[in-house]
Amino acid sequence: MQKRLFLWGLIILLATATAWVQRPSFRIARLKYGGGGDWYANKTSLPNLISFCNRELKANIASQEESVEPGSPELFDYPFVHMTGHGNVIFTPAEVQNLRKYLTAGGFLHIDDNYGLDKFARREMKKVFPELDFIELPFNHPVYHQKFNFPRGLPKIHEHDNKQAQGFGIIYHGRLVCFYSYECDLGNGWEDQSVHNDPPEKHQAALRMGANLISYALTNF
């Protein structure tokens, strides 16, 4: 399974260099976790982000997202996995072990707090990396400076508690393996604009930051 992760970069480079390739080079997935939280929230978010990345990054991502459980061997099929929701999250011991193997072998997890996820996400990720903590990433971190430049860090999409948007990360052996967008509602910004009536500039900012995350995940494994 780990070998698949190390082959992603080669596959992506070959697909970029070969214009006649019609089939998608890779897929991205939403994490289907247990515990009762709404892992399926923001239904239009990932399809919109995929479309944006295929257009703006010249990526070749399958147009429809997949869903994958943290304990599944299929987790290793996806270079980028997105997790969101509002409520409880529980990882079983087997899921903790599998998720750690995935992340330390080159996988990337984006956790997006959709308001209410924070205490559960932090608790469960501490099981995955008991020796590590989430740290707030400085604004000069490469994740903010891929194709799109975010000199002040995460864009603020929605207001909840009058807190600034913050980007946290788990860094394993010098590599960012998990990015956590907090007080931002990044995934809400990816949704169809009619869902939240966000102004176009916020919708674009959210998509651009999401594209940066995918770009980072694909080039830093």
C-alpha positions in Angstrom: 0.0 0.0 0.0 2.8 2.4 0.8 4.3 2.0 -2.6 1.2 3.4 -4.2 1.8 6.7 -2.3 5.3 7.0 -3.6 4.1 6.4 -7.2 1.7 9.3 -7.1 4.2 11.9 -8.1 5.5 9.9 -11.1 1.9 9.3 -12.3 1.0 13.0 -12.0 4.1 14.1 -13.9 3.5 11.5 -16.7 -0.1 12.6 -17.0 0.9 16.3 -17.2 3.5 15.5 -19.9 1.1 13.3 -21.9 -1.6 15.5 -23.4 -3.5 12.6 -25.0 -4.3 11.0 -21.7 -8.1 10.9 -21.3 -8.6 8.9 -18.1 -8.3 10.8 -14.8 -4.8 10.5 -13.3 -6.1 10.2 -9.7 -9.0 10.7 -7.4 -9.6 12.5 -4.2 -11.8 11.4 -1.3 -13.9 12.5 1.6 -13.3 10.8 4.9 -16.3 8.8 6.1 -15.6 8.7 9.8 -17.7 7.2 12.7 -19.1 8.8 15.8 -22.2 10.4 14.4 -20.8 13.6 12.9 -22.0 14.7 9.5 -19.0 13.7 7.5 -21.0 14.2 4.3 -21.6 17.9 4.8 -21.0 20.5 2.0 -22.1 18.2 -0.8 -21.1 20.5 -3.7 -17.8 21.5 -2.2 -15.4 18.9 -3.5 -16.8 18.6 -7.0 -16.4 22.4 -7.4 -12.9 22.3 -6.0 -12.0 19.5 -8.4 -13.4 21.4 -11.4 -11.4 24.5 -10.3 -8.2 22.5 -10.0 -8.6 20.8 -13.3 -9.1 24.2 -14.9 -6.6 26.4 -13.1 -3.9 23.9 -12.2 -4.3 21.8 -15.4 -4.8 18.8 -13.1 -6.5 15.6 -14.2 -8.6 14.7 -11.2 -11.6 12.5 -11.5 -14.6 14.8 -11.6 -16.5 13.0 -8.7 -15.2 12.6 -5.2 -15.0 9.2 -3.5 -15.7 8.4 0.1 -13.3 6.3 2.1 -13.2 5.1 5.7 -10.1 5.7 7.8 -9.5 2.0 8.3 -9.9 1.0 4.7 -6.9 -0.2 2.6 -8.4 1.9 -0.2 -7.3 5.0 1.8 -3.9 4.5 0.1 -5.5 5.1 -3.3 -6.0 8.8 -2.6 -3.2 11.4 -2.4 -5.6 13.9 -0.9 -8.4 13.2 1.6 -10.8 15.8 3.0 -12.6 15.7 6.3 -15.3 18.0 7.5 -18.5 18.1 9.6 -20.0 19.7 12.7 -20.1 17.0 15.3 -18.5 14.0 16.9 -15.7 12.0 15.4 -14.4 8.6 16.6 -11.5 6.6 15.2 -11.2 3.0 16.2 -7.8 1.6 17.1 -7.5 -0.1 13.7 -8.5 3.2 12.0 -5.9 5.1 14.0 -3.2 2.7 12.9 -4.2 2.8 9.3 -4.5 6.5 9.1 -1.1 6.9 10.7 0.4 4.6 8.1 -1.3 6.5 5.3 -0.1 9.9 6.5 3.5 8.8 7.3 3.8 7.0 3.9 3.0 10.2 1.9 -0.8 10.8 2.2 -2.3 14.1 3.1 -5.4 14.9 5.2 -7.2 18.2 5.1 -9.5 18.8 8.1 -12.0 21.6 7.7 -13.8 22.7 10.8 -17.4 23.3 9.7 -18.1 24.8 13.1 -18.3 22.3 15.9 -15.7 19.8 14.8 -12.7 21.3 16.6 -12.6 19.4 19.9 -13.4 16.1 18.3 -10.9 16.5 15.5 -8.1 17.5 17.9 -8.9 14.6 20.2 -8.9 11.9 17.5 -5.8 13.2 15.7 -4.0 13.1 19.0 -4.6 9.3 18.9 -3.0 9.2 15.4 0.0 11.2 16.4 0.3 11.1 20.3 3.8 12.5 20.1 2.8 15.5 18.0 0.5 18.6 18.4 -1.2 20.8 15.9 0.9 23.9 15.4 -0.2 27.2 13.8 1.6 27.5 10.5 3.4 30.8 9.8 2.2 32.8 6.8 5.4 32.1 4.9 4.7 28.3 4.9 4.7 26.9 1.3 1.0 25.8 1.6 0.1 29.5 1.4 2.3 30.1 -1.6 1.6 27.5 -4.3 0.0 28.9 -7.5 -2.0 31.3 -5.4 -0.4 33.7 -2.9 -2.0 34.1 0.6 0.4 36.4 2.4 -1.9 36.7 5.4 -2.8 33.0 5.6 -6.3 31.5 5.3 -9.1 33.6 3.9 -12.0 34.2 6.2 -15.1 32.8 4.5 -17.8 32.8 7.3 -18.1 34.5 10.7 -19.0 32.5 13.8 -17.3 33.7 17.0 -15.5 36.8 15.7 -12.3 34.8 15.6 -9.7 35.0 12.9 -9.2 32.1 10.5 -6.2 30.0 11.5 -4.3 27.2 9.7 -2.9 24.5 11.9 -0.7 21.6 10.8 0.7 18.3 12.0 4.3 18.1 10.8 5.9 14.6 10.7 9.6 14.4 10.0 9.6 17.9 8.4 6.6 17.2 6.2 3.1 18.7 6.6 0.9 15.6 6.7 -2.4 17.2 8.0 -3.7 20.7 7.4 -6.5 21.9 9.7 -8.5 25.0 8.6 -10.1 26.5 11.7 -12.7 29.3 12.0 -12.6 29.7 8.3 -15.3 27.5 6.7 -13.2 26.9 3.7 -15.4 24.0 2.4 -18.4 26.2 2.6 -16.7 28.6 0.3 -16.2 25.8 -2.2 -19.9 25.1 -2.4 -22.2 26.5 -5.1 -22.5 30.2 -4.5 -26.3 29.8 -4.2 -25.9 27.6 -1.1 -24.6 30.3 1.2 -24.9 33.4 -1.1 -21.2 34.1 -0.6 -19.8 37.0 -2.7 -17.8 35.9 -5.7 -14.5 37.1 -4.2 -14.9 34.9 -1.2 -15.9 31.9 -3.4 -12.8 32.5 -5.5 -10.5 32.9 -2.5 -11.7 29.7 -1.0 -11.2 27.8 -4.2 -7.7 29.2 -4.6 -6.7 28.2 -1.1 -8.2 24.7 -1.7 -6.2 24.4 -4.9 -3.1 25.3 -3.0 -3.8 22.5 -0.6 -4.1 20.0 -3.4 -1.0 21.3 -5.2 1.0 21.0 -1.9 -0.3 17.5 -1.3 0.8 16.3 -4.7 4.2 17.8 -4.7 5.3 17.2 -1.0 4.9 13.5 -0.3 
